[in-house]
């Protein structure tokens, strides 16, 4: 126990003292600007179920020579413990498609929040909140370029992950919700952003248990992206080539800072969350090309993914 006390003193900075002198309101109702294909007003009507998309998947989505790949699959199926007895090559490719898994996760959450007999209108989109903490002239001028670059990075990564109709469906549902409020957020610390995010979620009507309990809730409400001056500057400078795979390699080390609203200062660091002598402190850097995969995997618990970058 002595080790953990020393560890806490060395590794944990004090909580932002401004939260005591200027506490964040219990609820916030920030205006939000949304960017991305998912902002289309018709998305409620045009979003298709996973089953509907399944019907339109073709072998050519996954291979230039599906006949050959199917033969190889049948020869090797006995050696794979992951193949089901009743599925063929295309069925296996569909079931293990990571973007299809993302769509399935969205569908599952929609069903949970639909109310009795599907009485509630649910949101078919996915994406993250972005909290902007820089309000310099340069940051304001470059903000939209940075947001658009981030959108393209995520969508291009989806297409590389799954060159099929699943990525088309996930693409049209993607959006980023931008929170800008100079008075509340200018030069805000990670602690302040965390509290403001929680307050915004309460303003949306979320219950405290849904906000704070790990392993439940939408990934949209389980992490937000921090846009400070450096992040805006870095993303706004990105330019893309026609080679998606080359860009994926080039941008693999570009990351954004994610803030975990479910985290709070522990009496001691979480022993199970210590990696290389660094305890989890309610935030982590995520490669921008992994944001889609993280959204699928997170399942209401960003801490479980720590650390996301080596």
C-alpha positions in Angstrom: 0.0 0.0 0.0 2.9 2.3 0.8 4.1 1.9 -2.8 0.7 3.0 -4.2 0.7 6.1 -2.0 4.1 7.1 -3.2 3.0 6.2 -6.8 0.0 8.4 -6.4 2.0 11.4 -5.2 4.5 11.1 -8.1 2.1 10.3 -10.9 -1.1 12.2 -10.2 -1.3 15.9 -10.6 -3.8 17.7 -8.3 -7.3 18.1 -9.7 -7.8 21.4 -11.5 -8.3 23.8 -8.5 -10.5 26.1 -10.7 -13.3 23.5 -10.4 -13.5 24.4 -6.7 -13.5 28.2 -7.2 -15.6 28.2 -10.4 -17.6 24.9 -10.3 -19.2 23.7 -13.5 -23.0 23.8 -13.5 -24.7 20.5 -12.9 -26.3 20.6 -16.4 -25.2 22.3 -19.6 -27.1 23.0 -22.8 -24.3 23.9 -25.1 -25.2 24.7 -28.7 -23.7 22.0 -30.9 -22.6 22.2 -34.6 -22.5 18.9 -36.4 -20.3 18.0 -39.3 -20.2 14.9 -41.5 -22.5 12.8 -43.7 -24.6 11.8 -40.7 -26.0 15.4 -40.5 -28.2 14.7 -43.5 -31.8 15.3 -42.2 -33.0 12.2 -44.1 -30.7 9.8 -42.2 -33.5 8.4 -40.1 -35.2 7.3 -43.3 -32.2 6.2 -45.3 -30.3 4.3 -42.6 -30.5 0.6 -43.4 -30.5 -2.3 -41.0 -27.5 -4.7 -41.0 -29.8 -7.4 -42.4 -30.7 -5.2 -45.3 -27.1 -4.4 -46.1 -26.2 -8.1 -45.8 -28.6 -8.9 -48.7 -26.6 -6.6 -51.0 -23.1 -7.8 -50.2 -21.3 -9.5 -53.1 -18.2 -11.7 -53.2 -16.5 -9.1 -55.3 -16.7 -6.7 -52.4 -14.0 -8.8 -50.7 -11.9 -10.3 -53.5 -10.8 -9.9 -57.1 -11.0 -13.7 -57.3 -13.7 -14.9 -55.0 -13.8 -18.4 -56.6 -10.2 -19.1 -55.7 -10.5 -17.6 -52.2 -13.6 -19.7 -51.6 -11.7 -22.9 -52.6 -8.9 -22.0 -50.3 -11.4 -21.4 -47.5 -13.0 -24.8 -47.9 -9.6 -26.6 -47.9 -8.6 -24.8 -44.7 -11.9 -24.7 -42.8 -11.0 -27.8 -40.8 -8.0 -26.1 -39.4 -9.8 -23.0 -38.2 -11.7 -22.9 -34.9 -13.4 -19.7 -35.8 -15.3 -21.0 -38.8 -18.9 -22.1 -38.2 -20.1 -25.3 -39.7 -22.9 -23.8 -41.6 -21.1 -20.8 -43.2 -19.3 -20.5 -46.5 -16.5 -18.1 -47.4 -18.7 -15.1 -48.0 -20.7 -15.7 -44.9 -17.5 -15.9 -42.9 -16.2 -12.6 -44.4 -19.5 -10.9 -43.6 -19.6 -12.1 -40.0 -16.0 -11.1 -39.3 -16.2 -7.7 -41.1 -15.2 -5.1 -38.5 -17.4 -2.4 -40.0 -20.3 -4.7 -40.0 -19.6 -5.2 -36.3 -19.7 -1.5 -35.8 -23.1 -1.3 -37.5 -24.4 -4.2 -35.4 -23.2 -2.4 -32.2 -25.1 0.7 -33.3 -28.2 -1.4 -34.0 -28.0 -3.1 -30.6 -27.9 0.3 -28.8 -30.8 1.6 -30.9 -32.9 -1.3 -29.8 -32.0 -0.8 -26.2 -33.1 2.8 -26.3 -36.2 2.4 -28.6 -38.7 2.1 -25.7 -41.7 -0.2 -25.6 -42.5 -1.6 -29.0 -40.0 0.7 -30.6 -42.0 3.8 -29.6 -39.0 6.1 -29.4 -37.2 7.6 -32.4 -33.6 6.6 -32.0 -30.4 8.0 -33.5 -28.8 5.8 -36.2 -25.7 7.9 -36.4 -22.3 7.5 -34.7 -19.4 9.7 -33.9 -17.9 11.8 -31.1 -18.3 15.0 -29.4 -15.5 17.5 -29.9 -14.8 20.1 -27.1 -12.9 23.1 -28.5 -10.6 24.8 -26.0 -8.7 27.2 -28.2 -10.3 30.5 -29.4 -7.4 32.4 -31.0 -7.9 33.9 -34.4 -5.8 31.2 -35.9 -7.7 28.4 -34.2 -11.1 29.9 -35.3 -9.9 30.2 -38.9 -8.6 26.6 -39.0 -11.2 24.8 -37.0 -13.5 23.7 -39.8 -10.5 22.5 -41.9 -9.3 20.4 -38.9 -12.8 18.9 -38.4 -13.1 18.1 -42.1 -9.6 16.5 -42.1 -10.6 14.3 -39.1 -13.8 13.2 -40.8 -11.9 12.2 -43.9 -9.3 10.3 -41.9 -12.0 8.3 -40.2 -14.0 7.6 -43.3 -10.9 6.6 -45.4 -9.9 4.3 -42.6 -13.4 2.7 -42.7 -13.1 2.1 -46.5 -9.7 0.5 -46.0 -11.0 -1.7 -43.2 -14.0 -2.9 -45.3 -14.2 -2.2 -49.0 -17.9 -3.1 -49.0 -21.4 -1.7 -48.6 -20.9 -1.9 -44.8 -18.4 0.9 -45.0 -20.8 2.9 -47.2 -23.5 2.5 -44.6 -21.2 3.4 -41.7 -19.9 6.4 -43.7 -23.3 8.0 -44.3 -24.1 7.6 -40.5 -20.9 9.3 -39.3 -21.0 12.8 -37.7 -18.9 14.9 -35.2 -20.7 17.2 -32.8 -18.7 20.3 -32.1 -19.0 22.1 -28.7 -17.7 25.7 -28.7 -18.2 28.1 -25.8 -15.4 30.5 -25.1 -16.5 31.5 -21.7 -16.7 27.9 -20.4 -14.0 26.2 -22.4 -11.1 28.6 -23.4 -7.8 27.0 -22.3 -9.8 24.4 -20.3 -7.9 21.6 -18.6 -8.7 18.0 -19.2 -10.4 17.9 -15.8 -12.6 20.9 -16.8 -13.5 19.4 -20.2 -14.5 16.1 -18.4 -16.8 18.0 -16.0 -18.3 20.0 -18.9 -18.9 16.9 -20.9 -20.7 15.3 -18.0 -22.8 18.4 -17.5 -23.7 18.4 -21.2 -24.8 14.7 -21.0 -27.0 15.5 -18.0 -28.5 18.3 -20.0 -29.4 15.7 -22.6 -31.4 13.9 -20.0 -28.9 11.1 -19.2 -29.1 9.5 -15.8 -26.0 9.7 -13.5 -25.6 5.9 -13.5 -25.6 5.9 -17.3 -22.9 8.6 -17.4 -20.6 7.1 -14.7 -21.0 3.3 -14.9 -18.5 1.5 -17.1 -19.6 -1.0 -19.7 -22.9 0.7 -20.5 -24.0 3.4 -22.8 -23.2 4.6 -26.3 -19.6 5.2 -27.2 -20.7 8.7 -28.2 -21.2 9.4 -24.5 -18.2 7.4 -23.3 -15.4 9.6 -24.6 -15.0 13.1 -26.2 -12.3 14.5 -28.3 -10.3 17.5 -27.1 -9.5 20.1 -29.7 -6.7 22.4 -28.4 -4.6 24.8 -30.4 -2.0 22.2 -31.3 -4.6 19.6 -32.4 -6.4 22.1 -34.6 -3.2 23.3 -36.2 -1.9 19.8 -36.8 -5.1 18.4 -38.4 -5.8 21.5 -40.5 -2.5 21.0 -42.3 -3.3 17.5 -43.5 -3.6 16.9 -47.2 -4.7 13.6 -48.8 -3.4 11.7 -51.8 -5.3 9.4 -54.1 -3.6 6.4 -52.4 -5.7 5.5 -49.3 -3.3 2.8 -48.1 -0.3 5.1 -48.4 -2.2 7.8 -46.5 -3.1 5.2 -43.8 0.6 4.6 -43.2 1.5 8.3 -43.3 -1.1 9.3 -40.8 -0.8 6.3 -38.5 1.0 8.4 -35.9 -1.5 11.3 -35.9 -3.6 11.1 -32.7 -6.3 13.0 -30.8 -6.8 13.3 -27.1 -9.8 11.4 -25.7 -11.4 12.4 -22.4 -13.2 9.8 -20.3 -16.3 11.2 -18.5 -16.6 8.1 -16.4 -13.3 8.6 -14.7 -12.7 10.4 -11.4 -9.7 10.9 -9.2 -9.1 7.7 -7.2 -7.8 7.5 -3.7 -5.0 5.4 -5.3 -4.3 4.7 -8.9 -6.1 1.7 -10.3 -3.5 -1.1 -9.9 -4.8 -2.9 -13.0 -4.5 0.2 -15.1 -0.8 0.8 -14.7 1.2 0.4 -17.8 4.9 1.2 -17.9 4.6 2.9 -14.5 1.9 5.2 -15.8 -1.6 5.0 -14.3 -4.7 5.7 -16.2 -5.7 9.3 -15.6 -9.0 9.5 -17.4 -7.6 10.4 -20.9 -5.6 8.8 -23.6 -4.3 9.4 -27.1 -6.0 7.6 -29.9 -4.7 7.2 -33.5 -7.1 9.0 -35.7 -7.2 6.0 -38.0 -8.5 3.9 -35.1 -11.4 6.0 -34.1 -14.0 3.9 -35.9 -12.6 0.6 -34.5 -12.5 2.2 -31.0 -16.1 3.2 -31.2 -17.1 -0.4 -31.9 -14.9 -1.8 -29.2 -15.3 0.6 -26.4 -18.7 -0.5 -25.2 -19.0 2.2 -22.6 -15.5 1.8 -21.1 -12.6 3.8 -22.5 -10.3 2.8 -19.7 -10.4 -0.8 -20.8 -8.7 0.2 -24.1 -5.7 1.9 -22.3 -3.1 2.4 -23.5 -4.1 2.9 -27.2 -0.7 4.0 -28.4 2.6 2.4 -27.5 
